[in-house]
Amino acid sequence: MKFFQLHVFISQTIWHIIFLVIFCFPTCFGSDLQLYDSCGNYFRCGNVKAGFPFWGGDTRPKECGFPDLELSCENNATTTIQSKGMKYHVLDINQNTQVLKMAREDFLQGICMQKFINTTIDPELFDYAPGSRNLTVLYGCPPPYTPNPSQFTCKIYGTNDTDGYPVEGAIGPSGCFASIVVPVVDSSAAQIRKWSSSQIIGKGFEAIYKVQGEDLCVECEASKGRCGFDLSKNKISCLCLDGSIGDTPCNNSISSAKSENLRYPFWGENRAPYCGLPGYELQCLGNDVPIITITSQKYRFLKADAEAHKLIVARDDFWDDLCPSSLVNTSINNSPFEYPFNPVYLTLCYDCPIASMISLGFLGYSVCNESGSFIDVCFKTGVYTPNIGCRSVVNIPILKTLAPELKIDKASVLKALRDGFKLQWKVNDDQCKTCVESGGQCGNDLHGNKFTCFCPDQPYASECPTPSGMFDSSTQPSFSSLLWSIKM
């Protein structure tokens, strides 16, 4: 009987798991992961290939781009886009320069028009690219004195004049019946006396598309995320490999560090030791406060400039009070850090002879309660040695800009200590730069003493075997290989 009950229990459990896998997981995770994969695809049609901020076709759903930048593919050969109620053929998209080359569909179908509508582009989305100029196509004109190849004839309701031709600039109909202003590239306009009007206009014009929030997209892609668009919030979103969607880069950098995309050589929290170097561990302690330990002393990690290799740190023990339990000097000797320039110090002297304080000009004054007894604390900018008769002397660097105007009172001194001081980390970036440019992420081997480049398929000694274009949709790594590289 017990065996039967156990069998029933196991069977129910298995079916419960199957139910979760089939019905819960696709609902909870499947759509977002599918969106991550879909937004990694390019729109392809004819000779046009485009990723974010464009979307459309069967490969890129609307969450993968700006709502007004939908591309359509006609007959597997022609890419079109709608803007301000007008349809254009997309001739080329250069995503490096953000230049879209397009031509009005109605002009590609013929030079004669039923409606005379000027070309206007959405100023919120586009700017005309340098090297563009306007032509005015005139309709229903008297015959020109000098015929040229760009001249054409159209029967137009309301006038017996049938001649037409383009002229440079944006002008009105003048002595003609109607006109249409059309932008073209300079090289086409230069052929106004040699080409037909259809040839000139058919070459299209160039516009620069504008992406609001582009910085997030750059950071998102740098974090191995994929750019998308949050339709409910009407702004760029970052799609991550774990299925999360948000308005910040993917969480593979130190989450509590107050800096943008802080990665190698730092590690800690959600970054394993092999993602950084010894001496660069960051810990988050209470209230999301990042802490770094340098020569056994804990510092609050306030800010970092990854490009300049500079950071600002503050002594954690002096964050709330001038009376820590242990009074030790600040030292970065034998650490992976150095001062970017000669530091300015603030000296705190504990339990000193009054005569010494007066003679040295220590004007600041406070009191520490030490086990029921009170001791004096004096402070002054500059470095002073311990042999001035005090129980303890502590020298702490402060920001150079604060020193000249520092008020020597307890509140001002605490603020100066909380503002921290600058350090510079000593890491040669050449190897890491090569790795990142090849599509990898920097780290070291499990022994922490040999550089390693973590690539989508496996780790390598210096760089990934394929160029940075490896994430092209035709060659992008499989979802499973990406998971493997993250878990390594």
N, C-alpha and C positions, 0 to 999 in steps of 0.2 A: 504494500500500500504506500509506504514511504517512497519507494522507488518510483511509483506511478506519479505521486505528488511532485517529486523532484523533476521527473521528466516533463510534467505539465508546466512547472515553474520555469524550467530552462526553455521550453518551447515558447512560452509566453514572453519570456525575456528576449529571445531571439527575434520574435515577431515585433516586439516593441522597438528593438533597435532598428529592424528593417523599416518600420513605420517612420521612425525619426529620420533615417537616412533618406527615404523616398519622399516624405512629405514635409519634414521640417527643414532639413539642410538646404534644399533648393530654395525654399522661401526665405530662410534666414541668411544664407550666404550665397546661394547660386547666382542670383540676379546681379549682385554687386561684382562678384568675381567674373561673371560673364561680361559685364560692362567693362571691367578692367581689360579683359582680353579684346573686346570689340574696339575699344578706343586705342588699342595698340595697332589696329589695322589702318592702312591708308585707303583713302578714296582713290580708285583707279578707273580711268575712262579714257580711251584713246591714248594720247601722249601726256595726259594730265595726271599728276599724282599729288595728293595733298593730305596732310594730317591736321591737327588742331591749328587754328580755330574753326576749320571747316568740318562739315559733316554731310551725310547724305548717301544715297545708293543703298546697296544691300549690306555694306560692310561697316558703316559708321552711323550708329543711331543718333538721335537728336541730342542726347546727353553728352555727346563727344565734341560739341562745338557750339559756337554762338548761334542763337536762333536765326538771325538774318543772313548767315553765311552757309546756307544749304546749297549743296551742289547736286545736280541731277545729271544722269547719264542717259543719253538718247542713242539708241541703235548701237550700243556698246562702242561708240566712237566719238560722240559729241558731248562735251561738258557744258552745262548751262547754269546760270545763276540769275535770280530775280532781284532787282533793286529799284525801289521807288516806282513800282508798277511796270517796270520795263524789263524785258528779257534780253540777256546777253549770252553770247557764246564765249566760253572761257578758253583762251588760246594757250595760256601758260600761267603757272603759279610758281614763283620763286620764293620759297619759305625762308631762305637765308636773308633776303632783302625785303621780304614781306610785300612783294610787288605782284599784282594780279593784272594780267594782260587780257583784255576782253573787247568784244566788238558787238554792236547792236545787231540783234537777230533780224530785225525788219530790214536793215540795210543789206544784210547778207542775202536776203531773199529777192532783192531788187531795189533799184534806186528810186523808183516811182512810189510815192506814198499816198495813202488815203487821208491820213492825219499828219499834221505838221507839228511834231512835239520835239522840243529841245532836249538834249541829253542832260540829265541832272543826276549826280551821284549823292548818296546819303553822307552828309558831312560828319555824322557820328561814327561812320564805319570806314570812310575812305577819304584820302587826300589825293589829288592828282600828283603823279610822280614827276620829278624834274625831267625836262625834255618833252613835256606835253604842250600842245597848243590847240586852240580852237580853230575850226573851219566853219564857215557858214555855207550851207548848200542852198542855193537860190532856185526857186521854181517859178514857172510861168513868166519867163523873162523875154523881152524882145531879143532878137538874134544878136549875139555879140559881134563887135566889129572884126575881131580876130578869132576865128575858130581854134580850138585846142582839144587835145585828146580827152580832157576831163569833161568836156561838154556832153550833154545828153538831152533827150527829148522825152517829155511826158505829157499825156493828155490830162488836163486838170479841169475839174468842174468849176465853172465860174470865170474862165478866161480862155481866150483863143490862143494866147501865147503858149508855146509848148517847150521852149528852150529852158535849159537849166545848167548850172555849173557851180563849182565851189570857189569860194574866195577866202583868203586868210582873215582871221579875226572873227569876233562875235559881233555881227552887225544885223540890222533889221532887213526886211525885204527890199528896201530902197525902191527902185523902179520896177521890181518884180512882184508877183502875186503873193508868194509865201516864202518862208525860209526855215531852215532847221540848223541849229548849232550843234556841231559834233566835235568832240575832242579826238585828236590823232597824235601820233608820235612825230617828233621833228623830222625824222628821216622820211616819213610818208608825205608830210606837208611839203617837203622840198621837191617832190615829184609832181607838183600840182599842174605843171605844164607838159608832163610826159605820160603820166598814168591816167587811166580812166578813174572816174569818181568812185566806182565800186571797188577798184583796186586800193585806192588811197584809204577809204573808210574801212574796207575789209581787213586791213592790217591791224585795226584796233587801236586802243589807247591803253596806257598803263596807269594804275592807281595803287597807292600804298594802303593796305588795310591796317586798321588800328585795333589793337587789342588792349582793352582796359584790364589792369591787373596782371600784366604780362610777367611782372617780377615773380608772382606766385607760381606761374607756369614754369619758369626757368628753375626755381627752387624745387618744384614738384618733380620735374624730370631728373634733376640732379640727385634726388632721393630715390630714384628708380620708380617713381610714380608716373602716372599718365594724366595729362590734362583733360578735364572735362568741363561741363557747364551745369551748375545747379539751377534748374529751371524755376524752382520755388523761391530761391533767393536772388535769382537773376545775376549771378556772378560766377567766376571761375571756381572750379572745385578740383581737388587732387584725388585721383583714384589710386589706391594702394594695393599691393600684392596680397595683403591679408583680407581684402574685401572692404576695408574701411574707406569712407568718402568724407572729405573735410575741406576746410579752407586753410590748411597748413600743410607743409611738406610731410611726406611719409615719415613714420616714427622710427628711423634707423640712425638718428643722431642722438646726442645726449639730450634727453627731454627737458631736464631742469636747467641746463646751462643757458644763461641769458645771452645768446649769440645766435647768429644765423648759420645753420648747417655746420655745426661744430663736429668734426669727425676726427680722422687720423691726425695726430698721434694719440688723441684722447680716447678713453674707453671708460666703461662703467655703466651701471644701470642696465639698459637693454642692449649694450654693446659689450661683447665678450672680450677677455684680455687679448686675444689674438687680433682684435680690431685696432689696437693701439700699441703703445710702447710702455715699458716699465717707467714708473714715475709720473704717468699722465692719467692716473685713475681719477674719475670724478664720482662722488657719491651724493645722493640726495638725502638730506637729513631734515625731516620735519618742515612743514610749510613749503615744500618744494625748494629748499635752499641747497644749491650745489656747493660741495666742499671738495677741495683738493688738498692733499697732504704733501708738504715740502719740507724735507729734513725733519720729520717727526712733528712738525707744527701744522695745525689745521688752519686753512684759509677759506674764506668765503669767495667763491668764484663769481665776480660781479659782471664782467664783460670780456668779450674776446673779439679780436680782429684776425680772422683766419688768414687773410691775405698777407698781413704785415707780421704775423706770428707774435702778436702782442696781446696781453691780457691784463686786466685789472683785478687785483685780489685785495682782501682785507683780513686782518687778523680776527679769527673767530672768537678768541678769548677776550678781546677788547671790544667786542661789538656792542655789548650792553652796559659795560661798566669799566672804570679805570682800575678796578681792584680784582684781577683774576687770581686764582689760587696759586698759580705758578708764574713767577716773573722771569721771563727769558727774553733775550734779544732776538730780533729777526735775523735769520741767516738763510741764505740760499746757496751756500758753499756745497760743492759736491752734489748738486742737483742739476736736472736738465734745463734749468732756467738761469737767466742772467738779467741784470738791469740794462735797459736800453740806453741809459745815460747815467751819469753820477746822480744818485738819489739825494733828495732832501729829507732830513730826519727830524723827527719830533722826539725829544728826550723826556722821559718820565722818571723822576727820582723819588724814592720811597724812604721815609723816615730819615731825613737828612738833618744835619746841624743847621740851625737857622743862619748862623754866620756864613756858612758855605753858600747857602742859597742866595743870600743878599749879595755876597761878593761876586757870584757868577751871574747875577741878574735874573734869577728865576722868579718871574712875577706871578705866574699862574699858581693856583693853590686849591687843593681839595683835601678830602679826608676819607680814609678807608677804615672800615670797621673790621678788625682782624681778631676773631675769637673774643669778642667783647671789649677789646682794647682798640683805641683809635690811633692811626698813624697818619702823618702828613704825606701828601703827594704834591710834588711841584713839577711843572712842565715848562719847556722852552724849546724853540726850534734850534736845531744844531745837534752835533754829536758830542757827547761828554763821556768820559771814561768813568769806571766805577770807583776810582780812588779819590773821591771827593768827600769821603766820610759818610756816605749813605748806606743804608742796609742793602738796597737794590737800585740799579740803574738800568732802564730798558730803552733802547734806541729802536724806533719804528719808522720806516720810510713813509712819506706822505706824498701826495701829488705836488709836483713842483709849482703848479699854478696857484696852489692854496697858500703856500708858505709866506709870501710877502704881506698878505692881508689877513693872516690868521689872528683871530682874537684869542688871547691866552686866558680863556676861562673854560670851565668844565664842559659846558654844552658845545662850544666851538671845537674843543679838542676831540670830543667824542665824534662829532660830525666829520672832522678831518680823518679820523681813524676809520670811520665807516666808508668814506669815499675811496679808501684804499690807496694802492700805489701800482705802478706799472712794472710788468716783467715781460721778458721776451723768451720764447722757447727756441731751443737750438736743434732744429731738425732740417736736414737737407731735403728739399722738396722735389728734386729732379726725378727720383725713382717714382714717387707717388704721382707726380704729374704725368709721367709716361704711362703709368698703370691706368689712371682715370681717363686719359685721352683714348686709350685702347678699349674702354668700356668696362673696366674693372673697378674694384674698391681696394684701398690700401689696408694692409695689416702686416702681421708677422707670423712666423711659425709658432708652434706650441711652446717652444723654448724661449720665445720672446727676444731672440737675438738675430733673426734673419728676415729680411723684408720678403713679403709675400703679396702677390696680386691676386685677389679673389675675383674670379671671372664667372660668368653665368653657367659655364659647364663644369669647371673645376679650378682649384688654385694653380697659379704659375709663379715662377721665380721673379719675373719682372713685369710682364705685360700680357694681356690677352692675345691669343694668336690671330685674331681678326681685328680689323680697324674699328673705330668708334661707330661706324655705320652698321655694326652687327645687329642692332636692334631694329633694322628695317623689317617690315612685316614679312618679307619673304625669307628672312634668315634669323628672325628673332628666336631666342631660346625657348624651349618648351616651359610650360608652367611648372612641371615637376623639377626641371633642372634649376629653375630659379629658386624654388623652395629648398632644394638641396644646398645651393650655394649659401643661402641665408642661414641654414641650420648648421653648416660646417663649423 
